[in-house]
Amino acid sequence: MNKKKAILLIGRGDTFRHYIQGMIDIFQNEYEVLVLEYKKEITYSNKHTRVHLPTTRNSNDPNFWGKVRSVEKEMGLNLFESYSNYLYYGRLAQEANIDHSSYWLSKDQLGLDYMQAYDFMKDMTDNYDIQFAFHDTIDLILLQMVEAFSKNKNFGFYHTLIKPGIFNNRALLSYGIARKSALFTKYLENGITPTPEETRIINEIISQFNETKPTLSYLKNYSQKLITLNEIKKIPIRLKNLPYGFKRLCNRLYLKKQTANFSLEAAGKYILFFLHHQPEATTTSAASQYVDQWKIVEELAIHGPSDINIIIKAHPFSYGWQGKKYYEKLLRLENVMMAPISYPGKELIQKAHAVITINGSIGLEALLYNTPAYTLGDAWYSHPKYIQNINSPRDLLSLLDAPTRLSEIEKLQVLASSYRASFDFFVDHSTKYATEKRNSGQNLANHVLENKEIYFSRVDI
């Protein structure tokens, strides 16, 4: 049977519909476009085929759990592993003073969702020659199953539009649980020569960062106040969340008190660790071994030399989600200091002896200030020759006497590869900006078609 070559696009409701539409606009010219959209009321124009999840099986069937185990072996994906993102997410949400009730599913429900995802992907691959699949992230059981089929059937599954650090309003496509960029790695290892225009853009950005570090677009709407006007406005419609809001305010007061006497001069020589926003898939699935990120700080503090301190800073997205119960175990360590949420990140990065991150953009930002940076979660930009991924926090301690510093040529290579591997993309998670989102979806699709040799097959670096 000759199967049609197809593109599989998995929607994400109202906030992502216009991006999907833009992709349909472009992909329809060469491929059968399959669209799975959970919300029935969302419709798309132009040539595409709407596909649907199959009816769920019966978990009371005596053969059901035997079939689950058979699929686990076939796909190399265990049942609970397929839901691991939200198992971690639920626990972190509870610890972070967020409503966590929706994350705990029964084994029966997990089994039904798991087999439904398998049946769907088997139907898709039996009837179509899937070239490329896309979704906004990789969190649900269905997406973990698409990832497993991508490995088994050798098609590209790309997800998680990563904002490449310093390059505002651009995005790059990542693959795999670790969210790697095959195109970035290809450019970096091939040693590309930046074009005059790329060099101009990069030098302009370096100059901007060295003059006054610009606020990246995705952080602009996040305040560092004890309570924001937006939070006050939401109180009448979110009365059930009032206890969470009160606790968050108390946490912010605690953090304000703990950081009131912070002095960078008193810190001396230090390792800088910006805490990651949690709960979030960047740690709950991409680097689950470091989901309890406070342990990174503890390990550095306990095993580090006496002349090194550890400076931490909370993420603005989750400022106040954690309080005394979380931070006390770190701040009681004499060599751990916490910077205020309002303290300029630029200054912290510039004066650090070394920066360590799980997979955050700070590793790329540190490059601009010639500050040595290391990753723990195999970030998309990690590479043994440039920004090294280390196996444990303790490994960093052995590198402190001679931390890696890149030459200007090496720095330009990393930044040029980041820029060339990305594309113009307007990121917004509201239901507004339909035109900008549709244009961005078209940019994404054109970028994929221009790089089929990367995106249309399974690449594991």
SULDAPE-V195223 format. One line per field, one symbol per residue. phi: phi as a letter, one per 30 degrees, with the letter a starting at -180 (. if undefined). A space follows every 50 residues. Layout:
phi: ???
//
This chain:
phi: .ddddbccccdbiddcedddeddeecdedbbdccbcbdddddbbcidacd cbdddddcddeecddddedddeddcibdedddceedddeddddddcibeb dddccddeddddddddddddddddddcbcdcabbbdabbdeedddeedde ddcibdbcahddddhdcdhbbbdbbiddiccddeddddddidcddedddd dddddedddddaedddedcddcdcddbcddddddedcbddceeddddddd ddddddddcdcdbddddidbccbddddbdadecdbdbddcdcdddddddd ddcdddccccccbddddcdjdcbeeddedcddddccbcdddddededdde cddacbbdaddedddeedchcebbcccheecdaedccdccdaedddddcd dbddbdddddeddddddddddcbdaccacccchedddddddddddddddd bedcdcadbbc
//
